[in-house]
Amino acid sequence: MDLTDLKRVVEEVELVDAHAHNIVDLHSTFSFIHAFSEANDHALSFVPHSLSFKRNLREIAELYGSQSSLQSVEEYRRVSGLQSICSTCFKAAKISTILIDDGLELDKKQDLKWHGSFAPLVGRILRIERLAEQILDQALPDGSYWTLDKFTDAFISKLKSYPGEIFGLKSIAAYRSGLEINTKVTKKDAEEGLTQVLTAGNPVRIANKNLIDYIFLHSLEVALSYDLPMQIHTGFGDKDLDMRLSNPLHLRAVLEDKRYSKCRIVLLHASYPFSKEASYLASVYSQVYLDFGLAIPKLSVHGMISSVKELLELAPINKVMFSTDGYAFPETFYLGAKKSREVVFSVLRDACADGDLSIPEAVEAAKDIFARNAINFYKIRSTNSVDSTHNLSQNLNLKTLESDTSLVRIIWVDGSGQHRCRVVPAKRFNQVVKNGVGLTSACMGLPSYGDVTTDGSGLTGVGEIKLMPDLSTQRRIPWTKQEEMFLGDMQTKAGEAWEYCPRGALRRASKILKDEFNLELNSGFENEFYLLKSVTREGKEEWVPIDWSNYCSSAAYDATSPLFHEVTAALHSLGISVEQIHAEAGNGQFEVILGYTTCIKAADELIFTREVIRAIARKHGLLATFMPKYFLDDMGSGAHVHISLWQNGQNVFMASDESSKYGLSTVGEEFMAGVLHHLPSIWAFLTSIPNSYDRLKPNTWSGAYKCWGNENKEAPLRASSPPGIQGGLVSNFEIKTVDATANPHLSLAAIIAAGMDGLRRHLSLPEPVDTNIEDHPEELQRLPSTLSESLEALDKDDDIFNEFIGEKLLTAIKAVRKAEIKYYSEHEDAHKKLIHIY
């Protein structure tokens, strides 16, 4: 078993330290012995006899080159000075980001900005109990006394002033009154608790359980409304904590309460010694994540390894995060980083030996645990740091590339649906993360037929934007060696999202849907494409189908199975779920169906999937084309998308029981009715070149008439009840008219816009068409038969799409579509070249 790659990644990845505390001055009264234990008072005299002390002291001495004694290390610290030992420790730790809970009161602690000298990015975690105490320590300006209402208003107002400055909230309820939070605590109980706390005098220390629970629940509500995570101390700590009450299982009432089911919670300190309990909670509650700081390095080697192994017994790997729980002394950060690398390597190595993980999976797990999980969980790229003059996405200088990577692709999809990329050498990548890659402003005004800026788009060759790699989309390219790829976001020179950015448009539309209706759109794409081979006839190259078989032909699949084995393996290596593969109805046509996920992730994965299929087809000497209609006398290729709505982790598109008329919830029906109503308009996004409309003909299973049906493959909107769904209920609906010329982010943004209009106006669906559509030609409206007709419909819906897509981007899209119409009407055979574009 060759563990070289795993060892290299574990040793070299730059760490995101998601939970730590302030460092203190060397002259602080907080003595250095506290670096090794949570003990206090006389118990400190026993600390040098613990296994972890002996090991940690020896490793600090080795780092400093001093003798392995507490006295020698303390002398080295005094002579070297704080700046020097911090530089030594943080350089050895290779920490790129530190999130600091500065609510821990320590003598002569440094402020957050000071720590920026030793890590590229420093952010704040806000401790809620400390904030409450600071508020109550202040006298009211009118000389009156604190009441619960006055305190609540002040506390919530203060909490709401922080989003944009902080990365999350933190509670130490475990220290004060335990984790058995009463989710039904009354105002009367909280008022009595407040009175008790104030009666004890200043400085205020909140320990009353009712008041603690009250503060905790209100903080969760604010965290939920601002999409901030909540860190919770669990497991062991100093003697102020009753460990019987710090078992995370006590949080079950909170986790089961629907009001807080979408609030992201991270259990700190591996919940030791309740690591198995924490693992269980993370496995069954979608909102629960885990952090193992403090358990590493405060336990013995066996204790650290067993604790992390217990976390991974049930918990998903993408829910487990590293932190140092460093505090007061830079050595605690170094020890936390060093021992975490060693422990995680040991755990992942054993998982490979046991057959739980392959080595490539272990490599990805290491990246997730040490950096990527925290980046995604705390939304590090989009939150402001302590130094507000810098944007995090540019300051997060995460060196996550494989050591043998030589080139990095940054991919975007333009307004005409073309995949484009810029390639940079790996050695320049960290600079690109900071500054982006320059890109002409014309990039969103280019048509499919050539790199010319379209008239009326508002975009010209003058001006430049920045293409910024989205670090969360990092993928190792599986079909070629020494390359990685990222999806790019388009930004202005000021580091803000460019108003023409398609991914930005989908984020904006998703946020409106979330803010207004507390809904999230999930989606999954089907990829239809032709595999073509090159033949020479009369001295000319022609592209013809690789076979002449029929729908779901076993012979067709058998002939191409080596290719699809590679495709599937490549997609799985990218973390993309493949649901099905089969031969389609066209000659040489196939379909790859992807798994269901959040809409932005689904759009991203669709782009990567097309890149995989095209590249592996080329390796096999074939051309994979997703062009809508290459053979005018054969079936067209679509990119059908399945849509559902989710709220608090539940599919709310589907009716709750069989009493619904259509098997849909009211929300589901209204959203789907909005999409149906605006279908002629959104075709300008879903089917974006004239060739698309050669596919959208009656009797071709593509959806030519404005209607919907239950499992009706001829309807443009198909209500779907896949296997496993209770009879009579509908879990999602399929839009069959989408094809690969659509920018997936823009098409989903347009679908959200149309659906939102249905929700706002409470639109209703007409009766479904569950018979042959050709039996109702006079009753049904023909959907646009040309791109021109779809643009005419879009012009009538400008107000709706301006809100979600943006006026300038909408203008550019229309201009590109008009240019496509003109060009292809004047060049009859030009569409044949599109096999090389799509």
C-alpha positions in Angstrom: 0.0 0.0 0.0 1.7 3.2 -1.2 0.8 6.0 1.2 3.1 8.6 -0.4 0.4 10.8 -1.7 -1.6 10.7 1.5 1.4 11.5 3.6 2.4 14.4 1.4 -1.1 16.0 1.5 -1.4 15.6 5.2 2.0 17.2 5.8 1.7 20.0 3.2 -1.9 21.2 3.3 -2.3 24.6 4.8 -4.7 24.4 7.7 -7.9 26.2 8.4 -8.0 26.5 12.2 -11.7 26.9 12.8 -11.7 27.4 16.6 -9.0 29.1 18.7 -8.5 31.9 21.2 -6.3 35.0 21.7 -2.6 34.8 22.5 -1.4 36.6 25.6 1.6 38.7 26.3 4.7 37.0 27.8 4.1 39.1 31.0 0.5 37.8 31.4 -0.4 36.4 34.8 -1.7 33.3 33.0 1.2 31.0 33.5 2.7 28.8 30.7 1.9 25.6 32.5 -1.8 26.2 31.4 -0.6 25.3 27.9 -0.6 21.7 28.8 -3.9 21.1 30.8 -7.4 22.4 31.6 -6.5 21.9 35.3 -6.4 24.8 37.8 -5.2 25.6 41.3 -3.5 22.8 43.1 -4.3 20.3 40.4 -1.7 22.0 38.2 1.0 20.5 40.3 0.1 17.1 38.9 0.1 18.1 35.2 3.8 17.3 34.6 3.1 13.7 35.4 0.5 13.3 32.5 1.4 11.5 29.3 0.4 14.5 27.2 2.5 16.9 29.1 5.7 14.8 28.8 5.1 14.4 25.0 4.1 18.0 24.3 6.9 19.5 26.3 9.4 17.3 24.5 8.0 18.4 21.1 8.1 22.1 22.0 11.7 21.7 23.2 12.6 20.0 19.9 11.1 22.9 17.9 13.0 25.5 19.9 16.2 23.4 20.2 16.2 23.8 24.0 16.5 21.2 26.7 13.4 19.2 27.4 12.4 20.8 30.7 9.7 23.3 31.6 12.2 25.7 33.0 14.4 25.6 29.8 11.4 26.1 27.5 10.1 29.0 29.6 13.6 30.6 29.5 13.8 30.2 25.8 10.4 31.9 25.5 11.5 34.8 27.7 14.8 35.4 25.8 13.3 35.0 22.3 10.3 37.3 22.8 6.7 36.8 21.8 7.1 37.8 18.1 9.9 35.4 17.6 8.2 32.3 19.2 4.9 33.1 17.4 6.7 33.2 14.0 8.5 29.9 14.8 5.3 28.2 15.9 3.0 29.4 13.1 5.6 28.8 10.4 5.9 25.2 11.6 2.2 24.8 11.9 1.4 26.0 8.4 -2.0 27.6 9.4 -3.6 29.8 6.7 -6.7 30.8 8.6 -7.6 31.2 12.2 -11.1 31.8 13.6 -10.8 33.2 17.1 -13.4 33.2 19.9 -12.2 36.3 21.7 -14.7 35.8 24.6 -12.2 33.9 26.7 -11.0 36.5 29.3 -7.2 36.2 29.7 -4.8 38.7 31.3 -3.0 40.8 28.7 -4.4 39.1 25.7 -3.7 40.4 22.2 -6.5 41.7 20.0 -7.6 39.9 16.9 -5.8 42.1 14.4 -2.5 41.5 16.1 -2.8 37.8 15.1 -2.8 38.7 11.4 0.9 38.9 11.5 1.1 35.1 11.7 -1.8 33.9 9.5 -3.0 35.3 6.2 -6.5 35.5 7.5 -7.9 36.0 11.0 -11.7 36.0 11.7 -13.9 36.3 14.7 -16.3 33.9 16.4 -18.7 35.7 18.8 -19.3 34.1 22.2 -23.0 34.8 23.0 -22.8 34.5 26.8 -19.9 37.0 27.0 -21.8 39.4 24.8 -24.9 39.2 27.0 -22.7 39.8 30.1 -21.1 42.9 28.5 -24.5 44.3 27.8 -25.8 43.7 31.3 -22.6 45.2 32.8 -23.6 48.6 31.2 -25.9 51.0 32.8 -29.0 52.0 30.8 -28.7 55.6 29.6 -31.9 56.7 31.2 -30.9 55.3 34.6 -33.6 52.7 34.6 -33.1 49.0 35.4 -32.7 46.1 33.0 -35.9 44.2 32.2 -36.0 41.1 30.1 -37.6 43.0 27.2 -35.0 45.8 27.3 -32.2 43.2 27.5 -33.7 41.1 24.7 -33.9 44.1 22.4 -30.4 45.2 23.2 -29.0 41.7 22.8 -30.7 40.9 19.5 -29.9 44.3 18.1 -26.2 43.8 19.0 -26.1 40.3 17.5 -27.7 41.6 14.3 -25.0 44.3 14.0 -22.2 41.7 13.6 -23.0 39.6 10.5 -20.5 40.5 7.9 -17.8 40.9 10.6 -18.0 37.4 12.1 -17.9 33.8 11.0 -20.2 32.3 13.5 -21.5 32.3 17.1 -20.4 30.2 20.0 -22.1 29.1 23.2 -20.5 27.9 26.5 -23.8 26.8 27.9 -22.1 23.5 28.8 -20.0 25.4 31.3 -22.8 27.4 32.8 -25.9 25.2 33.1 -25.4 22.2 30.8 -26.6 21.3 27.3 -30.1 20.1 28.2 -31.5 23.3 26.7 -35.2 23.8 27.5 -36.7 24.8 24.1 -39.9 25.9 25.8 -38.4 28.2 28.4 -40.9 31.0 29.2 -40.4 34.7 29.4 -41.4 34.5 33.1 -38.7 32.0 33.8 -36.1 34.0 31.9 -37.2 37.2 33.7 -36.7 35.5 37.1 -33.3 34.3 35.9 -32.3 37.8 34.8 -33.3 39.2 38.2 -31.2 36.5 40.0 -28.2 37.3 37.8 -28.4 41.1 38.3 -28.9 40.7 42.1 -25.5 38.9 42.3 -23.9 42.2 41.3 -21.2 43.3 38.8 -19.3 42.1 36.9 -22.3 40.0 35.6 -21.7 36.3 35.3 -24.7 34.5 33.7 -25.2 31.0 35.2 -29.0 30.8 35.6 -30.2 28.0 33.4 -33.4 29.6 32.3 -31.6 32.8 31.2 -28.9 30.8 29.5 -31.4 28.7 27.6 -33.3 31.9 26.6 -30.2 33.6 25.3 -29.1 30.4 23.5 -32.5 30.0 21.6 -32.6 33.7 20.6 -29.1 33.4 19.3 -30.0 30.4 17.3 -32.8 32.4 15.7 -30.4 35.2 14.7 -27.8 32.6 13.5 -30.5 31.0 11.3 -31.7 34.3 9.8 -28.1 35.3 8.9 -26.9 31.8 8.0 -24.3 31.8 10.7 -23.1 28.6 12.3 -23.2 28.0 16.1 -20.2 26.5 17.8 -21.1 24.7 21.1 -18.6 23.6 23.7 -19.2 19.9 24.4 -17.3 17.3 26.4 -14.4 18.0 28.8 -13.0 21.3 30.0 -11.9 22.8 33.3 -13.6 22.0 36.6 -16.2 24.8 36.2 -17.9 22.3 33.9 -20.2 19.5 35.0 -19.2 16.9 32.5 -22.3 14.9 33.1 -24.2 17.8 31.5 -21.8 18.4 28.6 -22.8 15.2 26.8 -24.1 16.4 23.3 -27.0 13.9 23.5 -28.6 16.5 25.8 -29.0 18.7 22.7 -31.6 16.4 21.2 -34.5 18.8 22.1 -32.9 21.6 20.2 -32.0 19.3 17.2 -35.5 18.0 17.0 -37.1 21.4 17.2 -38.3 22.4 13.7 -37.6 26.1 14.5 -33.8 25.4 14.6 -33.5 22.4 12.2 -31.6 24.4 9.6 -29.3 26.1 12.0 -25.8 24.7 11.4 -24.2 23.5 14.7 -20.7 22.3 15.3 -19.9 20.3 18.4 -16.4 21.3 19.7 -13.6 19.2 21.3 -14.6 15.9 19.7 -17.2 15.9 22.6 -14.6 13.8 24.5 -15.2 11.5 26.2 -18.6 11.4 24.3 -17.0 11.1 20.8 -19.2 8.2 19.8 -22.3 10.1 20.9 -21.2 13.1 18.8 -20.5 10.8 15.8 -24.0 9.4 16.1 -25.6 12.9 16.2 -23.7 14.0 13.1 -24.8 10.9 11.3 -28.6 11.4 11.9 -29.0 15.2 12.1 -28.1 17.1 8.9 -27.3 20.3 10.9 -24.7 18.7 13.2 -20.9 19.0 12.4 -17.9 18.1 14.5 -14.6 19.6 15.5 -11.8 17.8 17.3 -9.7 20.7 18.7 -8.6 20.3 22.4 -8.9 16.5 22.3 -5.8 17.0 20.1 -3.2 17.6 21.7 -4.5 17.3 25.3 -5.0 13.5 25.2 -2.4 10.7 25.0 -1.6 9.4 21.5 -3.9 6.5 22.0 -6.6 8.8 23.3 -6.3 11.2 20.3 -6.4 8.4 17.7 -9.3 6.6 19.3 -11.3 9.8 19.7 -10.9 10.8 16.0 -11.6 7.2 15.0 -14.8 7.3 17.1 -15.9 10.5 15.4 -15.5 8.8 12.0 -17.3 5.6 13.0 -20.7 7.1 11.9 -20.1 10.8 11.0 -19.7 11.7 7.4 -16.1 12.8 6.6 -17.3 16.1 5.2 -18.7 17.0 8.6 -15.5 16.6 10.6 -13.2 19.6 11.0 -9.8 20.4 12.3 -9.0 23.1 14.9 -6.2 23.6 17.4 -8.3 25.2 20.1 -5.1 27.2 20.5 -5.1 29.7 23.3 -2.8 32.1 25.2 0.4 30.5 23.9 1.5 30.0 20.3 2.8 26.6 21.2 -0.7 25.4 21.6 -1.4 26.2 18.0 1.8 24.4 16.9 1.0 21.3 19.0 -2.6 21.2 17.8 -1.5 21.4 14.1 1.4 19.0 14.5 -0.4 16.3 16.4 -3.5 16.6 14.2 -1.5 15.9 11.1 0.0 12.8 12.7 -3.3 11.6 14.2 -5.3 12.1 11.0 -2.7 10.4 8.9 -2.7 7.4 11.3 -6.5 7.2 11.3 -6.8 7.5 7.5 -3.9 5.0 7.0 -5.8 2.5 9.2 -9.0 3.2 7.3 -7.2 2.3 4.0 -5.7 -0.8 5.5 -9.2 -1.9 6.8 -10.8 -1.3 3.4 -13.0 1.6 4.6 -11.2 4.0 2.2 -9.2 3.8 -0.9 -6.0 5.9 -0.9 -7.4 8.5 -3.3 -10.5 8.8 -1.0 -8.2 9.2 2.0 -6.3 12.0 0.3 -9.5 13.8 -0.4 -10.6 13.2 3.2 -7.5 14.8 4.5 -8.1 17.9 2.4 -11.7 18.0 3.6 -10.8 17.6 7.3 -8.0 20.1 7.4 -9.4 22.8 5.2 -12.2 22.3 2.7 -14.9 21.4 5.3 -14.3 24.6 7.3 -14.1 26.7 4.2 -17.5 25.5 3.1 -19.1 25.4 6.6 -18.0 28.9 7.7 -18.4 30.4 4.2 -14.9 31.8 4.5 -14.6 33.2 1.0 -17.7 35.4 1.3 -17.4 36.8 4.8 -15.4 39.8 5.9 -12.3 39.4 7.9 -11.1 41.5 10.8 -9.2 43.6 8.3 -12.1 44.7 6.3 -10.0 46.2 3.5 -9.3 42.7 2.2 -11.7 40.2 0.6 -11.3 36.8 2.1 -11.5 34.9 -1.2 -8.4 36.8 -2.2 -6.6 36.5 1.2 -7.2 32.8 1.7 -3.9 31.7 0.2 -4.7 28.0 0.5 -2.0 25.9 -1.1 -4.2 22.9 -1.8 -2.8 21.9 -5.2 -1.2 18.4 -5.5 2.6 18.6 -5.4 2.8 17.3 -9.0 0.2 19.7 -10.4 1.8 21.8 -13.2 -1.3 23.5 -14.7 -4.6 24.7 -13.4 -7.7 25.4 -15.5 -10.3 28.0 -14.5 -13.5 27.3 -16.3 -16.5 29.5 -17.0 -19.6 29.1 -19.2 -20.6 32.2 -21.2 -24.0 33.6 -22.3 -24.2 31.3 -25.3 -23.5 28.2 -23.2 -19.9 27.6 -24.3 -17.4 26.1 -21.9 -14.3 28.3 -21.8 -11.2 28.2 -19.7 -8.0 30.0 -18.8 -4.9 27.9 -17.8 -2.3 29.1 -15.3 0.9 27.4 -14.1 0.5 25.9 -10.7 3.4 28.0 -9.3 1.3 31.1 -10.1 -1.9 29.8 -8.6 -1.6 31.3 -5.2 -1.2 34.7 -6.9 -4.3 34.0 -9.0 -6.2 33.2 -5.8 -5.4 36.7 -4.6 -5.8 38.7 -7.8 -7.7 36.6 -10.3 -7.1 36.3 -14.0 -7.8 39.3 -16.2 -10.7 38.7 -18.7 -12.2 41.0 -21.3 -15.6 42.4 -20.4 -16.7 41.1 -23.8 -16.7 37.6 -22.5 -20.4 37.5 -21.8 -21.4 39.0 -25.1 -20.0 36.4 -27.4 -22.2 34.2 -29.6 -21.7 30.5 -30.6 -20.6 31.2 -34.1 -17.5 33.3 -33.4 -15.6 35.5 -30.9 -17.2 38.8 -31.8 -19.0 41.1 -29.4 -22.7 41.3 -30.3 -24.3 44.6 -31.0 -26.6 45.9 -28.2 -25.1 43.7 -25.5 -23.6 46.7 -23.6 -20.3 44.9 -23.7 -17.3 45.8 -25.8 -13.6 44.9 -26.0 -12.9 47.9 -23.7 -12.6 47.0 -20.0 -11.5 44.0 -18.0 -12.9 42.0 -15.2 -11.3 39.4 -12.9 -11.9 35.6 -13.2 -11.6 34.3 -9.6 -11.2 30.5 -8.9 -13.9 29.3 -6.5 -11.8 27.2 -4.2 -14.7 25.0 -3.2 -14.9 23.7 -6.7 -11.4 22.4 -6.8 -11.1 19.1 -8.8 -8.1 17.0 -9.8 -8.6 16.4 -13.6 -8.9 12.6 -13.9 -8.4 12.2 -17.6 -5.0 13.9 -17.8 -2.0 14.0 -15.5 -0.7 17.0 -13.5 -3.7 19.2 -13.9 -6.5 20.6 -11.7 -9.5 22.6 -12.4 -11.8 25.2 -10.7 -14.9 27.0 -11.7 -14.5 30.7 -11.9 -16.5 33.6 -10.6 -16.5 36.9 -12.4 -15.7 39.9 -10.3 -14.9 43.6 -10.7 -11.7 45.2 -9.8 -13.1 46.0 -6.4 -13.5 42.3 -5.6 -17.3 42.5 -6.0 -19.4 40.1 -8.0 -19.7 41.3 -11.6 -23.3 41.9 -12.5 -22.9 39.8 -15.7 -21.6 36.7 -13.8 -24.0 33.7 -14.3 -23.0 32.0 -11.1 -23.7 35.2 -9.3 -27.1 35.4 -10.9 -28.1 32.0 -9.6 -26.7 32.8 -6.1 -28.8 36.0 -6.2 -32.0 34.2 -7.3 -31.5 31.5 -4.7 -31.1 34.1 -2.0 -34.4 35.8 -3.0 -36.1 32.4 -2.9 -34.6 31.7 0.5 -35.2 35.1 2.0 -38.8 35.4 0.8 -40.2 31.9 1.2 -37.4 30.0 3.1 -37.2 27.6 0.2 -34.2 26.0 -1.5 -34.2 24.6 -5.1 -32.7 21.2 -5.6 -32.1 19.8 -9.1 -30.6 17.0 -11.1 -29.6 16.9 -14.8 -29.8 14.3 -17.5 -27.2 14.5 -20.2 -28.1 13.3 -23.7 -25.3 13.3 -26.3 -24.1 11.6 -29.5 -20.9 9.7 -29.8 -19.6 10.3 -33.3 -16.7 8.8 -35.3 -14.8 10.4 -38.1 -14.9 8.9 -41.6 -13.5 10.2 -44.9 -15.7 10.2 -47.9 -14.5 11.6 -51.2 -11.6 13.2 -49.5 -13.8 15.0 -46.9 -14.1 14.3 -43.2 -17.5 13.5 -41.9 -18.8 12.7 -38.5 -21.2 9.8 -38.2 -22.8 7.8 -35.3 -20.8 5.0 -33.8 -23.7 2.6 -34.2 -27.3 2.3 -35.5 -28.9 0.7 -32.5 -32.2 1.6 -30.7 -33.3 2.9 -27.3 -31.7 1.1 -24.3 -29.9 -1.2 -26.7 -27.7 -3.6 -24.7 -25.4 -4.0 -27.8 -24.9 -0.3 -27.9 -23.9 -0.1 -24.3 -21.7 -3.2 -24.6 -19.8 -1.7 -27.4 -19.1 1.5 -25.4 -18.8 0.1 -21.9 -15.0 0.7 -21.7 -15.6 4.4 -22.3 -18.4 4.5 -19.7 -16.3 2.7 -17.2 -13.8 5.5 -17.5 -16.5 8.2 -17.5 -18.1 6.8 -14.3 -14.8 6.4 -12.5 -13.8 9.9 -13.4 -17.1 11.4 -12.3 -16.9 9.5 -9.0 -13.4 10.8 -8.4 -14.8 14.3 -8.8 -17.5 13.6 -6.2 -20.3 13.5 -8.8 -23.0 10.9 -8.4 -24.1 8.9 -11.5 -27.6 7.5 -11.3 -28.0 5.7 -14.7 -26.4 5.3 -18.1 -28.2 4.0 -21.2 -28.3 4.1 -25.0 -30.9 6.7 -26.1 -33.3 6.6 -29.1 -31.0 8.2 -31.6 -28.3 6.4 -33.5 -25.1 6.6 -31.4 -27.0 8.6 -28.7 -26.5 8.0 -25.0 -27.7 9.4 -21.7 -25.9 9.9 -18.4 -28.2 10.8 -15.5 -26.7 12.7 -12.5 -27.6 12.6 -8.9 -29.8 15.2 -7.2 -28.3 18.1 -5.2 -28.6 21.8 -4.5 -29.1 23.9 -7.6 -25.8 25.7 -7.6 -23.9 22.4 -7.0 -26.0 20.7 -9.7 -25.1 23.4 -12.3 -21.4 23.1 -11.3 -21.4 19.3 -11.6 -23.2 19.5 -15.0 -20.2 21.5 -16.3 -17.7 19.1 -15.0 -19.6 16.2 -16.3 -19.6 17.5 -19.9 -15.9 18.2 -19.6 -15.4 14.6 -18.5 -17.5 13.0 -21.3 -15.9 15.1 -24.0 -12.4 14.4 -22.9 -12.7 10.7 -22.4 -14.5 10.4 -25.8 -11.5 12.1 -27.3 -9.2 9.5 -25.7 -11.2 6.8 -27.4 -10.9 8.6 -30.8 -14.6 9.8 -30.7 -16.4 13.1 -30.6 -19.1 13.5 -27.9 -21.5 16.3 -28.9 -24.3 17.7 -26.8 -25.6 19.8 -29.7 -29.4 19.9 -29.7 -30.0 18.6 -33.2 -27.1 17.5 -35.4 -29.0 14.9 -37.4 -32.2 16.7 -38.5 -33.8 13.3 -39.3 -32.9 11.8 -35.9 -33.6 12.5 -32.2 -32.3 15.6 -30.6 -30.3 15.8 -27.4 -31.6 17.6 -24.3 -30.4 18.3 -20.8 -33.6 17.6 -18.9 -33.6 19.0 -15.4 -35.6 17.7 -12.4 -36.7 20.3 -9.9 -38.0 20.2 -6.3 -38.3 22.6 -3.4 -36.9 22.0 0.1 -37.4 23.6 3.4 -35.7 22.7 6.7 -34.3 19.6 5.1 -37.6 18.3 3.9 -39.0 18.0 0.3 -42.0 20.4 0.4 -42.8 20.2 -3.3 -44.5 16.9 -2.5 -47.9 16.8 -0.8 -47.9 15.5 2.8 -50.5 12.9 2.0 -52.7 11.5 -0.9 -55.5 14.0 -0.3 -53.8 16.5 -2.7 -55.5 16.8 -6.1 -52.2 16.3 -8.0 -50.0 14.9 -5.3 -48.3 18.3 -5.0 -48.2 20.6 -2.0 -49.6 24.1 -2.5 -46.1 25.5 -2.6 -45.2 22.9 -5.3 -48.2 23.6 -7.4 -47.8 27.4 -7.3 -44.1 27.1 -8.2 -44.7 24.7 -11.0 -47.6 26.8 -12.3 -45.3 29.8 -12.4 -42.8 27.9 -14.5 -45.5 26.7 -16.9 -47.0 30.2 -17.2 -43.6 31.7 -18.1 -42.3 28.7 -20.1 -42.3 30.6 -23.5 -40.1 33.3 -21.9 -37.6 31.1 -20.2 -37.0 29.1 -23.4 -34.7 32.0 -24.3 -32.5 30.7 -21.4 -33.2 27.0 -21.7 -32.9 26.6 -25.5 -30.6 29.3 -26.6 -29.7 28.9 -30.3 -31.9 28.4 -33.4 -30.8 24.8 -33.7 -32.4 24.2 -30.3 -35.8 24.6 -31.9 -35.2 22.0 -34.5 -35.4 19.6 -31.5 -38.6 21.0 -30.0 -41.0 19.3 -32.4 -44.2 17.4 -31.6 -43.9 13.6 -31.2 -40.2 13.8 -30.2 -40.5 13.6 -26.4 -39.2 17.1 -26.1 -42.3 19.2 -25.2 -43.8 21.3 -28.0 -47.1 22.3 -26.4 -47.7 24.4 -23.3 -49.0 21.8 -20.8 -48.0 19.5 -18.0 -48.7 15.9 -17.3 -48.2 13.0 -14.9 -45.3 10.9 -16.3 -46.1 12.2 -19.8 -42.9 12.2 -21.7 -44.4 14.4 -24.4 -45.2 17.2 -22.0 -42.6 19.9 -21.5 -43.3 19.7 -17.7 -43.6 16.2 -16.3 -44.7 15.5 -12.8 -42.5 12.7 -11.5 -43.1 9.9 -9.0 -39.9 7.8 -9.1 -39.6 4.4 -7.4 -39.8 4.6 -3.7 -42.3 7.5 -3.6 -45.7 6.8 -2.1 -48.4 6.2 -4.7 -50.3 9.3 -5.7 -47.5 11.7 -4.6 -45.2 13.7 -6.8 -41.6 14.3 -5.6 -40.4 16.6 -8.4 -41.1 17.8 -11.9 -39.0 17.5 -15.0 -38.4 20.3 -17.5 -37.7 18.5 -20.8 -37.0 21.5 -23.0 -33.5 22.3 -21.6 -30.5 21.6 -23.7 -26.7 21.9 -23.6 -26.7 25.4 -25.2 -28.1 26.7 -22.0 -25.8 28.2 -19.4 -26.9 26.0 -16.5 -26.6 28.7 -13.9 -28.7 31.2 -15.9 -31.3 28.6 -16.8 -31.8 27.6 -13.1 -32.0 31.3 -12.2 -34.7 31.8 -14.8 -36.6 28.8 -13.5 -36.5 30.3 -10.0 -37.7 33.6 -11.3 -40.7 32.0 -13.0 -41.5 29.8 -10.1 -41.3 32.7 -7.6 -43.8 34.6 -9.7 -46.1 31.6 -9.3 -45.6 31.6 -5.5 -46.1 35.4 -5.2 -49.4 35.3 -7.3 -50.6 32.0 -6.0 -51.0 30.6 -9.5 -52.8 27.3 -10.1 -52.0 24.5 -12.5 -54.5 23.6 -15.2 -55.7 20.1 -15.5 -52.8 17.7 -16.5 -52.6 16.2 -20.0 -52.3 12.5 -19.3 -53.2 11.3 -22.8 -51.5 11.6 -26.2 -50.9 15.3 -26.7 -51.6 15.0 -30.4 -55.2 14.3 -29.4 -55.5 17.9 -28.1 -53.9 20.1 -30.8 -56.7 22.7 -30.8 -56.8 22.9 -27.0 -53.2 23.5 -26.3 -50.9 26.5 -27.1 -47.9 25.7 -29.3 -44.8 26.8 -27.5 -42.3 29.0 -29.5 -41.2 27.2 -32.6 -38.3 29.6 -33.1 -35.9 31.5 -30.9 -37.4 34.8 -32.2 -40.8 33.8 -30.7 -39.2 33.0 -27.4 -37.4 36.4 -27.4 -40.8 38.1 -28.0 -42.2 36.3 -25.0 -39.2 37.3 -22.9 -39.7 41.0 -23.8 -43.1 40.8 -22.2 -41.7 39.4 -19.0 -38.8 41.8 -18.5 -39.9 43.0 -15.1 -39.8 39.5 -13.6 -36.4 38.5 -15.0 -34.7 41.9 -14.4 -35.2 41.3 -10.6 -33.5 37.9 -10.7 -31.1 38.0 -13.7 -30.3 41.7 -13.6 -31.1 44.3 -16.2 -27.7 44.4 -17.8 -27.1 40.7 -18.0 -30.6 40.3 -19.4 -29.8 42.9 -22.1 -26.6 41.0 -23.0 -28.4 37.7 -23.2 -31.0 39.1 -25.5 -28.4 40.7 -27.8 -26.5 37.4 -28.1 -29.8 35.6 -29.0 -30.6 38.1 -31.6 -27.2 37.8 -33.1 -27.6 34.0 -33.2 -30.9 34.3 -35.1 -29.4 36.7 -37.7 -26.3 34.6 -38.3 -27.8 31.2 -38.7 -30.6 32.5 -40.9 -27.9 33.8 -43.3 -25.7 30.7 -43.1 -27.7 27.6 -43.8 -25.1 25.0 -43.0 -23.3 26.8 -40.2 -25.1 24.6 -37.6 -23.0 21.6 -38.6 -19.9 23.1 -36.9 -21.8 23.2 -33.6 -20.7 19.6 -32.8 -17.3 21.1 -31.9 -18.9 23.9 -29.7 -21.4 21.9 -27.7 
